Amino acid sequence: MDRNLVERYRLTLFGRMVMGVAHEVDNHLSVVLGFSELIQLTAGKEEKVRDGAGKILSSGEKIGAIVQQFSRYARPHVPSPEPFVPGGILSEILLFSRYDLGRNNVTILPPPEVPSGVLHADRGDLGLGLLALLFNAAEAMSGTGGELSARLSRDAAGWEFTVSDQGPGIPAGFEERVFEVGFTTRSGPFHAGMGLPVARHLAEQAGGTLRLSNGPGGGCVATVRLPMKPRT
């Protein structure tokens, strides 16, 4: 796959999330402004001043984190594998994508505690690939709603990321077609048939694999396997 296709998909996906990021920033900014006004009105009451100042600080930090993480994963770059702790990557990308992922009665289950350890990969590309899988899963449930979950585990061979949904699953005969660039079963400006092909390309670029399967109770399970050691 041409790298330009990867970057084009990145811009499309993150452009889609601008409204969600704006929504999150507005939520926290309203707290900042509201408690700033409260501090002005109650400056003589020390306890309320401390409490209000703490809420302002907390919301300010959340705003900074949202913007910082969004910028990190949205920025086009030349792939550069590096060692990092993968445990935080799910919480990072959910921080700025939760609003968009949670539309259409989709409930996002927070990732449980994850194992410690180091992964050698391009952090931005891995985040982009996982976002593609999360959005694909959320879109599969757009008609009925349901639960969307992401998990991370590891064994002696490497790391495993799984994204599970409660959608209709993969129709028979479409198991490989869904990885064709431009193929999609949905209509709309954001359904360009790029998410799954990009996610598989980025997994393979990191020396890993991406496979899709229907869950035992319905829905689809996307599994990314990445090796413990960096690709040489």
C-alpha positions as CSV (number, residue, x, y, z in Angstrom):
1,M,0.0,0.0,0.0
2,D,1.3,3.5,-0.9
3,R,2.1,5.6,2.1
4,N,0.1,8.4,0.6
5,L,-3.0,6.3,1.1
6,V,-2.2,5.9,4.7
7,E,-1.8,9.6,5.2
8,R,-5.0,10.4,3.2
9,Y,-6.9,8.1,5.5
10,R,-5.3,9.7,8.5
11,L,-6.5,13.1,7.4
12,T,-10.0,11.8,6.6
13,L,-10.4,10.1,10.0
14,F,-9.0,12.9,12.1
15,G,-11.0,15.5,10.1
16,R,-14.1,13.5,11.0
17,M,-13.2,13.8,14.7
18,V,-12.7,17.6,14.8
19,M,-16.3,18.0,15.9
20,G,-15.9,15.5,18.7
21,V,-12.7,17.2,19.9
22,A,-14.4,20.5,19.8
23,H,-17.3,19.1,21.9
24,E,-14.9,17.7,24.5
25,V,-12.9,21.0,24.7
26,D,-16.2,23.0,25.1
27,N,-17.3,20.7,27.9
28,H,-14.1,21.4,29.9
29,L,-13.8,25.0,28.9
30,S,-17.3,25.6,30.3
31,V,-16.0,24.3,33.7
32,V,-13.0,26.6,33.5
33,L,-15.1,29.7,32.7
34,G,-17.8,28.8,35.2
35,F,-15.5,28.3,38.2
36,S,-13.4,31.3,37.2
37,E,-16.5,33.4,37.6
38,L,-17.3,31.6,40.9
39,I,-13.8,32.4,42.2
40,Q,-14.3,36.1,41.4
41,L,-17.6,36.1,43.3
42,T,-16.4,34.2,46.3
43,A,-12.8,35.3,46.6
44,G,-13.3,36.0,50.3
45,K,-14.2,32.3,51.1
46,E,-11.0,30.4,51.2
47,E,-12.5,26.9,51.0
48,K,-14.6,27.6,47.9
49,V,-11.6,29.4,46.4
50,R,-9.4,26.3,46.8
51,D,-12.1,24.0,45.5
52,G,-12.9,26.1,42.5
53,A,-9.2,26.5,41.7
54,G,-8.8,22.7,41.8
55,K,-11.6,22.2,39.4
56,I,-10.1,24.8,37.0
57,L,-6.7,23.1,37.2
58,S,-8.2,19.7,36.6
59,S,-10.2,20.8,33.5
60,G,-7.3,22.7,32.2
61,E,-5.1,19.6,32.4
62,K,-7.8,17.6,30.6
63,I,-8.0,20.2,27.8
64,G,-4.2,20.1,27.4
65,A,-4.2,16.2,27.3
66,I,-7.0,16.1,24.7
67,V,-5.2,18.5,22.4
68,Q,-1.8,17.0,22.9
69,Q,-2.9,13.4,22.2
70,F,-5.0,14.4,19.2
71,S,-2.1,16.3,17.7
72,R,0.3,13.3,18.3
73,Y,-1.8,10.8,16.4
74,A,-3.1,13.2,13.7
75,R,0.3,14.5,12.6
76,P,1.6,12.9,9.3
77,H,5.1,11.5,9.8
78,V,7.6,9.0,8.4
79,P,7.2,5.7,10.3
80,S,9.8,5.4,13.1
81,P,9.6,2.4,15.4
82,E,10.5,3.1,19.0
83,P,10.1,1.3,22.4
84,F,7.0,2.4,24.4
85,V,4.6,1.0,27.0
86,P,1.5,0.0,25.0
87,G,-0.8,0.0,28.1
88,G,-1.7,3.7,27.7
89,I,-2.4,3.8,24.0
90,L,-6.0,2.7,24.2
91,S,-6.8,5.3,26.9
92,E,-5.0,8.0,24.8
93,I,-6.9,7.4,21.6
94,L,-10.2,7.0,23.5
95,L,-9.6,10.4,25.1
96,F,-10.3,12.3,22.0
97,S,-12.4,9.9,20.0
98,R,-14.9,8.8,22.7
99,Y,-17.5,11.3,21.5
100,D,-17.6,10.1,17.9
101,L,-17.3,6.4,18.9
102,G,-20.2,6.7,21.4
103,R,-22.8,8.0,18.9
104,N,-25.8,5.9,17.8
105,N,-26.3,4.3,21.2
106,V,-22.9,2.7,21.2
107,T,-21.5,2.1,24.7
108,I,-17.7,2.1,25.0
109,L,-16.5,-0.3,27.7
110,P,-13.3,1.1,29.3
111,P,-10.2,-1.1,28.8
112,P,-9.4,-3.1,31.9
113,E,-6.1,-3.2,33.6
114,V,-3.4,-4.1,31.0
115,P,-0.1,-6.0,31.4
116,S,3.2,-4.2,31.7
117,G,5.9,-4.5,29.1
118,V,7.4,-2.7,26.1
119,L,6.4,-2.8,22.5
120,H,8.6,-1.8,19.6
121,A,6.5,-0.1,16.9
122,D,5.5,3.3,15.5
123,R,3.2,4.6,18.2
124,G,1.3,7.0,15.8
125,D,0.7,4.3,13.2
126,L,-0.4,1.8,15.8
127,G,-2.8,4.3,17.2
128,L,-4.2,5.0,13.7
129,G,-4.7,1.3,13.1
130,L,-6.5,0.8,16.3
131,L,-8.7,3.9,15.7
132,A,-9.6,2.4,12.3
133,L,-10.8,-0.8,14.0
134,L,-12.7,1.1,16.7
135,F,-14.5,3.2,14.2
136,N,-15.3,0.2,12.0
137,A,-16.7,-1.6,15.0
138,A,-18.8,1.5,16.1
139,E,-20.2,1.9,12.6
140,A,-21.2,-1.8,12.5
141,M,-23.5,-1.0,15.4
142,S,-24.9,2.3,14.1
143,G,-28.3,0.8,13.4
144,T,-28.9,-1.0,16.6
145,G,-26.4,0.2,19.2
146,G,-24.5,-2.1,21.5
147,E,-21.2,-2.4,23.4
148,L,-17.8,-1.7,21.9
149,S,-14.8,-3.0,23.8
150,A,-11.0,-2.9,23.3
151,R,-8.5,-5.2,25.1
152,L,-4.8,-5.6,25.3
153,S,-2.9,-8.7,26.4
154,R,0.5,-10.3,25.9
155,D,2.2,-13.7,25.9
156,A,5.6,-15.1,25.2
157,A,5.3,-14.4,21.5
158,G,4.0,-10.8,21.6
159,W,1.2,-8.4,22.1
160,E,-2.5,-8.8,21.2
161,F,-5.0,-6.0,20.7
162,T,-8.7,-7.0,20.3
163,V,-11.6,-4.8,19.3
164,S,-15.1,-6.5,19.7
165,D,-18.5,-5.2,18.7
166,Q,-22.1,-6.4,18.8
167,G,-22.9,-5.7,15.2
168,P,-24.1,-8.1,12.5
169,G,-20.7,-9.7,12.0
170,I,-18.9,-10.4,8.7
171,P,-21.2,-11.8,6.0
172,A,-20.1,-15.1,4.5
173,G,-17.8,-14.6,1.5
174,F,-16.7,-11.1,2.6
175,E,-13.9,-12.2,4.9
176,E,-11.1,-11.0,2.5
177,R,-13.1,-8.5,0.5
178,V,-13.4,-6.1,3.4
179,F,-9.6,-5.6,3.2
180,E,-9.8,-4.4,-0.4
181,V,-9.1,-0.7,-0.8
182,G,-12.3,1.1,-1.7
183,F,-14.7,-1.8,-0.8
184,T,-17.5,-0.9,1.6
185,T,-21.0,-2.1,2.4
186,R,-22.0,1.3,3.8
187,S,-22.9,4.6,2.2
188,G,-21.8,8.1,3.3
189,P,-18.9,10.5,2.9
190,F,-16.8,8.8,5.6
191,H,-17.3,5.3,4.4
192,A,-14.5,5.1,1.7
193,G,-13.5,1.5,2.3
194,M,-10.1,2.6,3.7
195,G,-10.2,1.7,7.5
196,L,-9.6,-2.0,7.4
197,P,-7.1,-2.0,4.6
198,V,-5.1,0.7,6.4
199,A,-5.3,-1.2,9.7
200,R,-4.0,-4.4,8.1
201,H,-1.2,-2.6,6.3
202,L,0.0,-0.9,9.4
203,A,-0.1,-4.1,11.4
204,E,1.9,-6.0,8.7
205,Q,4.3,-3.0,8.5
206,A,5.0,-3.6,12.2
207,G,5.7,-7.3,11.6
208,G,2.3,-8.4,12.8
209,T,-1.1,-9.5,11.6
210,L,-4.7,-8.5,11.6
211,R,-7.5,-10.9,11.4
212,L,-11.3,-10.6,11.6
213,S,-13.7,-13.3,12.9
214,N,-17.3,-13.5,14.0
215,G,-17.7,-13.7,17.8
216,P,-19.3,-16.8,19.3
217,G,-22.2,-14.7,20.5
218,G,-22.4,-12.5,17.4
219,G,-20.6,-9.4,16.3
220,C,-17.1,-9.1,15.0
221,V,-13.8,-9.5,16.7
222,A,-10.7,-7.8,15.2
223,T,-7.4,-9.1,16.5
224,V,-4.0,-7.5,16.0
225,R,-1.0,-9.6,16.9
226,L,2.4,-7.8,17.1
227,P,5.8,-9.5,17.9
228,M,7.5,-8.9,21.2
229,K,10.8,-7.9,19.4
230,P,11.1,-5.2,16.8
231,R,11.0,-6.2,13.1
232,T,14.5,-6.3,11.6
